[in-house]
Amino acid sequence: MSLRYLFVDFNAYFASVEQQLRPELRGKPVVVVPMLADSTSCIAASYEAKKYGIKTGTRVGDARRLCPGLQLVEARHTNYIEYHHKLIEAVESCIPVDRVLSIDEMICELTGTQQQRGNAVKLAHHIKETISLKVGSELRCSIGIAPNPFLSKTASDMQKPNGLTVIELSDLPHCLYRLELSDFCGIGNKMLKRINRQGIYTVKELCSADVSLLRDAWGGIEGDRMHANLRGEVVNRKISSRASVGHSHVLPPVQRTAPAAFAVLHRLLQKAATRLRNYGLTASGMRVSLKYLNGKKWGKDISFSETQDTVQLLQAFSGIWKQRKFEGETPLAVGVTLFKLNEEKYHTLSLFNGERLDAFNKAIDVINKKYGKNTVYFAGAHDYLSSAPMRIAFNHIPDIAIEGDE
């Protein structure tokens, strides 16, 4: 029995949630957008919209031209998080969820008789039926079943939407040959160029390559992992650690001024500082970035003594802001990232005001968690408290109690 993992990938997730919540959108081309403006990009597209060539990242103006009847929906991230937890509960009623990989992906480990092909396929259909009954008919998923997590994810992408694909050891490697190299998780544009430099242009060539060639292509142990993954071996899971905490935001037209950009960054940094404390971390590095309407970009890094104190972080931000370039240009997007992270338990408080600031920050967090976001905040963000609302990143599912906007 070579089947050990079942991967669940929810199709066009954000758009599907909107179609579930709003029946009038069902069966229609729908895109989810950060704001109702032609200059922004689509966050997600329903499968009805994808038939017109619209996908994540398509400019809204271009999407409208591709599909005149396109329905635009402004993103409601709180709803997507709530449905995410409903979906986990539905899948858990069928089989334990081993790992949640993102807002729309989770993986389960098959055990005992579940590893038999017939039983695994029945389980997959049971998951689909349970989701439809308990969560909603519009929340469809593609399921991949395979010997390892890598191939189960690959299988889930091979038939969309609402697909079911099984890869057994006996199917390898020939069942993969119809794929493109970029179809594999971990092979982006940069990695593709590195593989090509090793003389690998097809999946067949990738599967035939020896481990030393892949080690050279990946520059180390990741090549060994790819070699093993392609053969259905279960690779020991990498221990990951959080490298940064940050937020970014595309400014709507009315906020494309220097004062507004400053206030939005102020708000983003306050949110990042709250997350930092919630994770039990400190930071000793910060990056502030600006993108302008004319395509120019500017970014600045700064290092400081490790802290999780909002006041100290805002002081560091003010110093960076004064150094920005292209002051007369129109800002389009802003971002702030905290890095050089360390666990709070290894942090030594300042001799003079560390305990006072620590208590002050915790008091703010407690008040905001109990009475709602922005009950207490720093004045620099005052005019733009409703800007840069909660967003879902691929590897970060916000805690509504910590980051919610209501």
Number of C-alpha atoms within 10 A of each C-alpha: 12 17 23 23 25 32 31 28 25 23 23 24 23 29 29 27 21 25 21 17 14 10 10 10 18 17 13 15 22 28 33 25 25 21 18 15 15 14 12 18 23 26 20 25 29 28 22 16 23 18 13 14 13 25 20 16 14 18 18 24 14 14 24 17 11 15 17 9 12 18 16 21 19 15 23 17 20 19 13 21 19 11 20 22 11 16 24 18 17 20 22 14 13 15 19 14 18 15 12 16 15 15 24 22 21 21 23 21 20 21 13 8 11 19 21 15 18 10 12 22 20 11 17 24 14 15 22 22 16 18 24 17 11 13 18 19 15 20 23 23 26 24 33 29 33 28 25 26 24 24 28 27 26 22 25 26 22 19 14 18 17 15 17 22 21 20 23 20 15 10 10 14 17 11 13 21 15 11 14 12 23 14 14 19 12 13 15 12 10 8 15 16 15 16 21 13 11 14 14 21 15 17 20 18 13 20 22 13 15 13 17 13 18 23 17 16 21 18 12 12 13 15 19 19 19 22 22 17 18 19 15 24 18 17 14 7 7 6 5 6 7 11 11 15 22 19 19 19 20 21 21 17 12 7 19 18 16 14 12 18 24 18 20 28 30 24 28 25 27 21 22 23 26 20 20 24 21 14 13 14 22 24 28 17 20 23 17 22 19 24 20 16 12 10 9 14 16 13 17 15 15 15 14 13 10 21 26 26 22 22 16 15 23 19 11 16 21 13 11 18 16 9 10 14 14 13 11 8 15 20 25 22 21 24 20 23 19 26 20 17 21 17 13 18 9 9 14 10 15 13 7 8 9 14 11 11 18 17 12 14 17 15 13 16 22 13 14 18 17 11 11 17 19 19 12 14 16 13 11 17 22 14 13 17 19 14 20 21 18 22 18 14 11 10 10 12 19 18 13 15 13 17 20 16 17 13
